[in-house]
Amino acid sequence: MSKRIRRTKQLRQDLIDVYRYIHERNPRAAEKVFDAIERNIKSLLETPGVGHRWESSDPRLEGMRVAVVTPYRNYLIFFRASPKGVDVYRLIHGARELGEIMDEIDVEFER
């Protein structure tokens, strides 16, 4: 059985928000950033131990990891390895208040 990537509904909205924000300023840049994010998400299947552990007292976040999007290092991917592949929860700009955002994480996946 091949490994798969599961994405939360929040991740979908994060991707839309990032794309729209950049696209308003520079449509070509929005495409480049979006493509890099997608490449980085897909690469998590091959390297699920990349990044660093996200430390939290919230049991829902146990095993959560954070990886930097290359080459756009301001964007962070929050994910967790699973027996079937990788679960990707959020894409967040590093300048935001990460703790507050992660406290509000929704673990509902797309179908």
Phi, psi and omega in degrees: 000134181279152179286153181224162177252124173257141183236140176280163175296326178297320179299316179304315180293322176302315181297317178298314182298315180296313181300311181300315182301311182289320183300324178299331183263324185199096183303321180294319178297323180300318178296317181295315180295314180301315179299319179295319179299313180298318177300317181294320178297313180297327180291342179297334177298326181274333184226064184292352178263006181293161178080205179225160180291142174268115182275126181205150175273354180282117182297337178294339184258008180300132180082002180291140178236160179233127177239144178274138176283124178262130005264010183264076192294353177282343182261135184240135177256126177257123187210171177215135174289145177226165179302333183263358180151239182222136174255121182252125189257313186213157168233117188228139174288133185297343180280350181279167179281093189296319182300313180296319180296315182290333175296335182258017184296142176247127185262022178277126183265155174292159177258000000 
